[in-house]
Amino acid sequence: MSSFSGNLSNELKKTKKYYFYDGGIVNSLLKNFAALPEREMSGFLLEAFVFRHLLSQLKENMELRFWRTRTGEEIDLILLKDQVPYPIEVKMKRKGLRELKGMKKFLHAYPRVTHAFCITFDEEGHDYLEGKDIFTLPCDRVSEIFDNIR
């Protein structure tokens, strides 16, 4: 997956991000078939699940990217629909808005973003950050992202 950049000098433009398309291969390689919350790499595995699920539902006017700055702020996934970005953070558990530093910086840098998403293992909620709606959805409802973008 390629990075998203608005040509800002502090954003990484040529980096790539890779996911295993088959989670079973990861389990086999690690010889670990424990439930997701009990896994060491649970955040990575959940992010890969969300990526695969979103990728399978993309329309012609959509694409997936990620965002990272030179100073380390990151958004796990950027869903672009008609070139409008919708940032998506994936967290096993949300500890509050303080942990969404990358989201705050992204929303400040891209004021045309109308709202954003945080996908967690099992939580649901609604917050505001930088004057924007942040919808928290459990991973089994990740498809609802498509219902909430214009």
C-alpha positions as CSV (number, residue, x, y, z in Angstrom):
1,M,0.0,0.0,0.0
2,S,1.3,3.4,-0.9
3,S,1.5,6.4,1.4
4,F,-0.9,9.4,1.2
5,S,0.7,12.9,0.9
6,G,-0.6,16.3,0.3
7,N,2.9,17.4,-0.8
8,L,3.8,18.7,2.6
9,S,7.5,18.7,3.2
10,N,7.3,16.8,6.5
11,E,5.3,13.8,5.1
12,L,6.8,10.6,3.7
13,K,5.8,10.2,0.1
14,K,7.6,7.2,-1.3
15,T,7.2,4.7,1.6
16,K,5.2,1.5,1.3
17,K,3.3,-0.6,3.8
18,Y,2.8,-4.4,3.4
19,Y,0.3,-6.8,5.0
20,F,0.0,-10.5,4.9
21,Y,-3.1,-11.2,2.9
22,D,-3.7,-14.6,4.6
23,G,-3.8,-14.4,8.4
24,G,-3.4,-18.2,8.5
25,I,0.0,-18.0,7.0
26,V,1.1,-15.6,9.8
27,N,-0.3,-18.0,12.4
28,S,1.5,-20.9,10.8
29,L,4.8,-19.0,10.6
30,L,4.6,-17.9,14.2
31,K,3.1,-21.2,15.3
32,N,0.6,-19.3,17.3
33,F,-3.2,-19.9,17.0
34,A,-4.3,-18.2,20.2
35,A,-7.2,-15.8,20.3
36,L,-6.5,-12.3,19.0
37,P,-6.6,-10.5,22.4
38,E,-4.0,-12.9,23.8
39,R,-1.5,-12.5,21.0
40,E,1.7,-10.4,21.1
41,M,1.1,-9.0,17.6
42,S,-2.6,-8.5,18.1
43,G,-2.5,-4.9,16.9
44,F,-0.7,-5.8,13.7
45,L,-3.1,-8.7,13.1
46,L,-6.2,-6.6,13.7
47,E,-4.8,-3.9,11.3
48,A,-4.2,-6.5,8.6
49,F,-7.8,-7.8,9.1
50,V,-9.3,-4.3,8.8
51,F,-7.1,-3.6,5.7
52,R,-8.2,-6.8,4.0
53,H,-11.9,-6.2,4.8
54,L,-11.8,-2.7,3.5
55,L,-9.9,-3.7,0.4
56,S,-12.5,-6.3,-0.5
57,Q,-15.3,-3.6,-0.5
58,L,-13.6,-0.8,-2.4
59,K,-15.5,0.8,-5.3
60,E,-13.9,2.3,-8.4
61,N,-13.7,5.8,-6.9
62,M,-11.9,4.6,-3.7
63,E,-8.4,3.6,-2.7
64,L,-6.5,2.7,0.5
65,R,-3.4,4.4,1.7
66,F,-1.6,5.2,4.9
67,W,0.0,8.4,6.2
68,R,3.3,8.9,8.0
69,T,5.4,12.0,8.8
70,R,9.1,12.3,9.2
71,T,8.7,12.7,12.9
72,G,6.8,9.5,13.3
73,E,3.1,10.4,13.4
74,E,1.0,7.9,11.5
75,I,-2.5,7.1,10.4
76,D,-2.9,3.3,9.9
77,L,-5.3,3.6,6.9
78,I,-6.6,6.5,4.7
79,L,-9.7,5.6,2.8
80,L,-9.9,8.0,-0.2
81,K,-13.3,8.4,-1.8
82,D,-13.3,10.8,-4.7
83,Q,-9.9,12.0,-3.4
84,V,-11.5,13.0,0.0
85,P,-9.5,11.4,2.8
86,Y,-11.1,9.5,5.7
87,P,-8.5,8.6,8.3
88,I,-8.8,5.3,10.1
89,E,-6.8,4.2,13.2
90,V,-6.8,0.6,14.3
91,K,-6.3,0.0,18.1
92,M,-7.0,-3.2,20.1
93,K,-8.3,-0.9,22.9
94,R,-8.9,2.8,22.9
95,K,-7.4,4.6,25.9
96,G,-8.7,8.0,25.0
97,L,-8.1,10.8,22.6
98,R,-4.6,11.3,23.9
99,E,-3.3,8.2,22.1
100,L,-4.5,9.6,18.7
101,K,-1.7,12.1,18.3
102,G,-1.3,11.2,14.6
103,M,-5.0,11.6,14.0
104,K,-4.9,15.1,15.6
105,K,-2.0,16.1,13.4
106,F,-3.7,14.7,10.3
107,L,-7.0,16.5,11.0
108,H,-5.1,19.8,11.5
109,A,-3.1,19.3,8.3
110,Y,-6.2,18.3,6.2
111,P,-9.1,20.5,7.2
112,R,-11.4,19.2,4.5
113,V,-11.7,15.9,6.4
114,T,-15.2,15.7,7.7
115,H,-14.8,12.8,10.1
116,A,-12.6,9.9,11.0
117,F,-12.7,6.4,12.4
118,C,-11.1,4.3,15.1
119,I,-11.5,0.6,14.7
120,T,-11.0,-1.5,17.9
121,F,-11.4,-5.1,18.9
122,D,-14.7,-4.6,20.7
123,E,-15.4,-1.0,21.6
124,E,-17.9,1.5,20.3
125,G,-18.1,5.3,20.8
126,H,-18.1,8.8,19.5
127,D,-15.7,11.6,20.2
128,Y,-14.6,15.0,18.8
129,L,-11.1,15.9,17.9
130,E,-10.0,19.1,16.1
131,G,-13.8,19.8,15.7
132,K,-14.3,16.6,13.7
133,D,-16.4,13.5,14.5
134,I,-14.4,10.4,15.5
135,F,-16.5,7.2,15.2
136,T,-15.2,4.2,17.1
137,L,-16.4,0.9,15.8
138,P,-15.7,-2.7,16.8
139,C,-13.9,-4.7,14.2
140,D,-16.9,-6.8,13.4
141,R,-18.7,-3.6,12.2
142,V,-15.9,-2.2,10.1
143,S,-18.2,-2.3,7.0
144,E,-20.1,0.6,8.6
145,I,-17.3,2.9,7.5
146,F,-18.8,2.8,4.0
147,D,-22.2,3.8,5.3
148,N,-20.7,6.9,7.0
149,I,-18.7,8.4,4.1
150,R,-20.3,10.8,1.7
